[in-house]
């Protein structure tokens, strides 16, 4: 459920390093230009645009499969990966997959006017239309070879990915996790408003209807969205707990999915609610769909309502959509077996920032009323110097990820065993030997949260009225969407009337360096950053007494989870080695984002 993407591990030029501009309260006219005068020439733009065209055409004509993408490719395309090893016929919907490349292609068209990019973006959009489920949303992945091929992938590669529990079972329904559905929906919307293609119109109508049908109704959960929709009767409600366990495992540890099947509960993880609100606001703005205002307000009210009472005035990754085991709807819920029932500090930070946006959208101070309580709670549960000193994985964090209900003690997650059949996850209060693939600590910007709260509370009535007047929630005519989606993350405030999202500043030297790196091969080669073990058959259940896999991304050779080959488990036959080099969608979109900003600036 968290965005465990190859993009975070790959050695890719970071477009984020160039993005320091964030839309604030000031109007676009009051913001300084992001591009220093004389930083580019007409000839430089022309040369860069030509290089962009070569790179875009290569991705479309040689790398894509029917316009669709996964995440990483060996240069000869003999092996490909999404979040796990993928088949050549697969489409990965999760960012940085197919929708991410589609947004980049459409952005390149807007920057250059070159029809090559539009045709490629349209082809990618039509691949997503084909991958769209009948219900209207998208799964993480699609296989153009057919449902039988996809089921076989789930039963083999997916089933043996120890840490990737969402891929261990085929559900056949759509997911809101990892922004897959919302990112795909945004691309379909952009392509439709560009040229009113009838296939995109039909697809857009289906996904809007899907979001409205999936939105929970009634009770504390009203207005929220579940992890997956529609409900699947065969969804997993517990993970195996091996009968034979290591002798060193404490007897009192807790484990498992405490609230059963988590896929139907209100999901805040990965900002599911915020991403869906963003898409619906885009539809309100671009299509004049005022009927979507009420669903947006219901979603905003859900997040506000599910803030827990003091003194633990935060949120969990998920909250019960209905009563489970005597616990009421709206209570924090567990999710995957390494996401215990708790409050989560990074989710709380994200939701506080969402409340800031809701105030900007509505001018309603009630959205800010309980923010001080949430900040006050975060101040009560920082990591200690001992915890950070004794666990290198916590060194750069400020807070534990999970905080136990009532006691306010950190909960830390661990695992034993070596694969999906002989191992399992458990949680306790021991801060040592935590997971590497799911951080036990988070960085919380308390100073920034307080400063933004004070800034918003200090706004005059006229300034609040101006925000409300420019909000997409305030009635008014349709307006154009932002032109660029791939150069930086878009905030809700970028959808305000009169907003002019600033492009990052890119110099001619920086652009030229990227063009030089492209060379004559028309694509960038970078370290892929991860690798996977090939599928060897069902993992053996033979007990494993060691601890070599506790804090690693992968287990034994039967585990198909991706891992960094430079830091493998200290267990034969693993040995450290450099990452293979290849073509990655994260490198392509990151590099193109800089070139787009250069040409468009």
Secondary structure by P-SEA (a helix, b strand, c coil): cccccccccccccccccccccccccccccccccccccccccaaaaaaaaaaaaaaaaaaacccccccccccccccccccccccccccccccccccccaaaaaaaaaaaaaacccaaaaaaaaaaaaaaaaacccccccccccccccaaaaaaaaacccccccccccccccccccccccaaaaaaaaaaaaaaaacccaaaaaaaaaaaaaaaaaccccccccccccccccccccccccccccccccccccccccccccccccccccccccaaaaaaaaaaaaaaaacccccaaaaaaaaaaaaaaaccccccccccccccccccccccccccccccccccbbbbaaaaaaaaaaaaaaaaaccccccccaaaaaaaaaaaccccaaaaaaccccccccccccccccccbbbbbbccccccccccccccccccccccccccbbbbaaaaaaaaaaaaaaccaaaaaaaaaaccccccccccccccccccccccccccccbbbbcccccaaaaaaaaaaacccccccccccccccccccccccccccccccccccccccccccccccccccccccbbbbbcbbbbbaaaaaaaaaaaaaaaac
